[in-house]
Amino acid sequence: MQAWELSRTTFHWGQKTYIMGVLNVTPDSFSDGGQFNSLQSAIAQAEHMIKAGADILDIGGQSTRPNAEEVSLQEELDRVLPIIEAIRQRFEIPISVDTTRSQVAKAAIVAGADMINDISGAVFDAEMLATVGKLGVPIILMHMRGTPKTMQSLTEYDNLMQEICDFLQERIESAIAQGITQIMIDPGIGFAKKYEQNLEILRRLQDLKSLNCPILVGASRKSFIGHILHQPDPKKRVWGTAAACISAIANGADVVRVHDVAEMRDACRVADAIWRTP
């Protein structure tokens, strides 16, 4: 795959696993809601993740946990823009903004973000792909069904991996048609997926290689790990997350989206040494 040359860095796909640090500036995200939704705490967490080895910061102002309520456009803007601006003034790290709204995407890029991470695969907002195409920035397209409020009732598949691949293929083609040249894909672990289906995605991640895009996996602290470990507290799923990340790397992931950056950096370094060709 061709490298991505951004203004602040170049991503050389296949050479190493890149670490995306999660920065939820929300009061209600599933594992860290309310922890970083002030400017001071968000900047401190951003600095902590950068020092720990994050390659990208992913900033989100709308919770996407199961049954999450949608916030207003203005509230999402008010949550994410000051933090993007403040981080950009202090640090050079690439920033992705986790949003499904084209207006937030546009404002975030103006504020200093570098790419868009859309959990709907750019389905929720009909203007998203055209907006990103005009901005000339990368987009991450994720597979899901329904919305965070309804997705847990939409988990029946005839052929899980084929349906994920078909959805992402169509979204990739739509993005290319709008002039987007840098596209990453995410199979959407935990989004309209049951426990066994999340494990199947990790086992069969190689199926996504045929789409010829960098692959992002976001398994961090998710409920399927809690199910395996009998651990109801998401913050105590760190080493289960590490095992999921290592599995993802062994099966072709290019980026892992994580909360616990320092621990996952070590796990990724060892996995890269084993599975990536020197």
VOGU-3710 file (C-alpha; in Angstrom, 3 decimals, decimal comma):
1> mqawelsrtt> 0,000/0,000/0,000  1,124/3,504/-0,768  2,312/5,602/2,175  0,131/8,438/3,429  1,978/11,740/3,377  0,280/14,188/5,728  1,496/17,637/6,705  2,669/16,423/10,130  3,851/12,887/9,412  4,069/10,057/6,906
11> fhwgqktyim> 2,448/6,699/7,564  4,446/3,850/6,025  1,906/1,034/6,011  3,241/-2,421/6,762  6,422/-1,303/8,514  4,967/-0,929/12,016  1,683/-0,870/13,883  0,494/2,667/14,545  -1,200/3,457/17,850  -4,291/5,659/17,902
21> gvlnvtpdsf> -4,961/7,003/21,396  -8,617/7,493/22,311  -9,560/10,872/23,783  -13,282/10,938/24,497  -14,349/14,415/25,547  -17,790/13,177/26,562  -19,587/12,677/29,881  -20,957/9,253/28,919  -18,473/7,122/26,925  -18,461/3,493/28,054
31> sdggqfnslq> -15,073/3,320/29,783  -13,831/6,870/30,328  -16,933/9,081/30,219  -16,501/12,270/32,196  -12,770/11,817/32,723  -11,489/14,140/30,005  -14,381/16,467/29,174  -12,723/19,586/30,558  -10,083/21,427/28,561  -7,428/21,017/31,254
41> saiaqaehmi> -7,987/17,277/31,761  -8,169/16,607/28,000  -4,863/18,394/27,326  -3,203/16,544/30,213  -4,445/13,206/28,848  -3,305/14,116/25,331  0,179/14,902/26,650  0,187/11,656/28,643  -0,699/9,593/25,556  1,856/11,370/23,358
51> kagadildig> 4,620/10,702/25,889  3,460/7,077/26,117  3,932/6,596/22,377  0,673/7,435/20,593  1,021/8,077/16,849  -2,459/9,605/16,400  -4,988/11,128/18,802  -8,646/10,368/18,085  -10,907/13,019/19,609  -14,625/12,345/19,954
61> gqstrpnaee> -17,439/14,491/21,308  -20,327/12,065/20,770  -20,480/8,806/22,717  -20,884/5,741/20,510  -21,439/3,214/23,293  -24,517/0,972/22,982  -27,764/2,902/23,612  -25,979/6,268/23,524  -28,181/9,300/22,952  -27,243/11,673/20,139
71> vslqeeldrv> -26,018/15,111/21,162  -26,827/18,290/19,257  -24,519/19,601/16,553  -23,648/22,639/18,650  -22,836/20,559/21,698  -20,510/18,306/19,685  -18,747/21,341/18,209  -18,427/22,941/21,647  -16,868/19,768/23,012  -14,289/19,023/20,341
81> lpiieairqr> -13,159/22,302/18,756  -11,528/23,963/21,802  -9,638/20,749/22,564  -8,431/20,295/18,978  -7,250/23,910/18,937  -5,512/23,591/22,300  -3,743/20,345/21,387  -2,695/21,723/18,011  -1,146/24,781/19,680  0,987/22,530/21,876
91> feipisvdtt> 1,735/19,364/19,907  2,468/18,220/16,346  0,825/14,792/16,664  -1,737/13,957/13,941  -5,324/14,368/15,153  -8,327/12,450/13,921  -11,836/13,572/14,821  -14,397/10,886/15,601  -17,613/12,250/14,090  -20,448/11,346/11,745
101> rsqvakaaiv> -21,336/14,982/10,938  -19,852/16,784/7,957  -20,152/20,166/9,689  -18,080/18,902/12,611  -15,587/17,351/10,195  -15,102/20,627/8,347  -14,790/22,717/11,519  -12,390/20,201/13,064  -10,039/20,262/10,084  -10,066/24,069/10,134
111> agadmindis> -9,243/23,900/13,862  -6,194/21,713/13,198  -7,335/18,080/12,872  -5,797/15,938/10,123  -8,306/13,180/9,348  -11,902/12,076/9,901  -12,991/8,881/11,679  -16,639/8,136/10,803  -18,166/5,151/12,629  -21,119/5,102/10,231
121> gavfdaemla> -18,908/4,586/7,179  -20,075/8,066/6,104  -23,680/6,876/5,869  -25,326/9,043/8,537  -24,545/12,361/6,802  -25,008/12,415/3,028  -22,572/15,342/2,779  -19,685/13,671/4,620  -17,813/12,159/1,665  -18,167/15,262/-0,501
131> tvgklgvpii> -16,974/17,414/2,425  -13,932/15,216/3,116  -13,147/15,105/-0,604  -13,120/18,897/-0,770  -10,999/19,141/2,381  -8,452/16,740/0,864  -7,940/14,746/4,063  -8,036/11,008/4,878  -11,145/9,248/6,157  -11,619/6,138/8,282
141> lmhmrgtpkt> -14,730/4,178/7,271  -16,181/1,735/9,802  -18,767/-0,995/9,387  -21,848/-0,845/11,559  -25,594/-1,306/11,335  -28,208/1,050/12,706  -27,120/3,647/15,244  -25,464/3,283/18,657  -29,009/3,320/20,089  -30,263/0,463/17,866
151> mqslteydnl> -27,185/-1,517/16,788  -27,402/-4,229/19,460  -30,661/-5,464/17,894  -29,103/-5,723/14,402  -26,626/-8,560/14,844  -27,973/-11,258/12,506  -25,725/-11,985/9,493  -25,815/-14,679/6,820  -22,065/-14,311/6,189  -20,437/-11,891/8,628
161> mqeicdflqe> -17,112/-11,196/6,933  -18,553/-11,125/3,438  -21,194/-8,605/4,492  -18,587/-6,426/6,225  -16,361/-6,566/3,125  -19,270/-5,779/0,790  -20,339/-2,779/2,875  -16,807/-1,399/3,097  -16,164/-1,987/-0,622  -19,235/0,084/-1,497
171> riesaiaqgi> -18,215/2,860/0,902  -14,654/2,874/-0,476  -15,996/3,237/-4,027  -18,285/6,069/-2,915  -15,374/7,823/-1,197  -13,141/7,488/-4,268  -15,949/8,919/-6,407  -15,816/12,049/-4,204  -12,071/12,446/-4,745  -10,889/10,878/-1,488
181> tqimidpgig> -7,558/9,135/-2,018  -6,571/8,119/1,534  -9,042/5,653/3,029  -8,700/3,437/6,091  -11,197/0,714/7,007  -12,448/-0,573/10,357  -14,565/-3,747/10,735  -16,392/-2,203/13,690  -15,786/-4,583/16,587  -18,678/-4,249/19,035
191> fakkyeqnle> -20,880/-2,290/16,628  -23,870/-4,497/15,775  -21,694/-7,526/16,568  -22,229/-10,224/19,187  -19,504/-11,816/21,301  -18,753/-14,669/18,887  -18,825/-12,323/15,888  -16,160/-10,071/17,415  -13,890/-13,107/17,810  -14,589/-14,149/14,214
201> ilrrlqdlks> -13,571/-10,697/12,955  -10,244/-10,936/14,777  -9,638/-14,467/13,469  -10,516/-13,534/9,896  -9,157/-9,997/9,692  -7,067/-11,025/6,670  -10,331/-11,155/4,673  -10,240/-7,335/4,631  -6,837/-7,249/2,912  -8,537/-7,665/-0,463
211> lncpilvgas> -9,923/-4,118/-0,083  -6,338/-2,754/-0,266  -6,742/-0,144/2,458  -4,986/0,236/5,819  -6,953/-1,618/8,511  -7,821/-0,137/11,908  -8,994/-2,332/14,784  -10,707/-0,861/17,842  -11,044/-3,607/20,444  -9,862/-1,618/23,456
221> rksfighilh> -11,658/-2,450/26,726  -14,736/-3,700/24,855  -17,409/-5,937/26,332  -16,332/-9,109/24,526  -13,053/-8,906/26,454  -15,008/-8,411/29,674  -17,076/-11,479/28,780  -13,959/-13,631/28,385  -12,330/-12,314/31,576  -15,529/-12,045/33,665
231> qpdpkkrvwg> -14,454/-8,454/34,191  -17,285/-5,886/34,348  -14,937/-2,905/34,811  -13,670/-1,717/31,380  -10,570/-0,139/32,951  -9,470/-3,575/34,183  -9,425/-5,081/30,676  -5,954/-3,789/29,772  -4,212/-7,121/29,248  -7,212/-8,631/27,536
241> taaacisaia> -7,037/-5,649/25,195  -3,339/-6,351/24,636  -4,141/-9,927/23,584  -6,787/-8,666/21,152  -4,359/-6,103/19,700  -1,648/-8,725/19,239  -4,135/-10,990/17,450  -5,157/-8,101/15,214  -1,520/-7,363/14,329  -0,802/-11,022/13,565
251> ngadvvrvhd> -3,756/-10,962/11,162  -2,879/-7,733/9,369  -4,017/-4,687/11,360  -2,159/-1,459/10,578  -3,580/0,709/13,386  -4,929/-0,176/16,819  -7,242/2,271/18,558  -6,622/2,063/22,310  -7,149/3,756/25,664  -4,040/2,386/27,432
261> vaemrdacrv> -1,261/3,634/25,181  1,883/2,743/27,152  0,873/-0,887/27,666  -0,272/-1,310/24,060  2,920/0,287/22,744  4,925/-2,502/24,355  2,526/-5,178/23,103  2,667/-3,744/19,573  6,470/-3,560/19,542  6,789/-7,225/20,433
271> adaiwrtp> 4,059/-8,263/17,985  5,708/-6,215/15,223  9,066/-7,863/15,906  7,464/-11,303/15,519  5,052/-10,792/12,627  6,299/-7,924/10,504  9,068/-8,591/8,008  12,214/-6,662/9,040
//
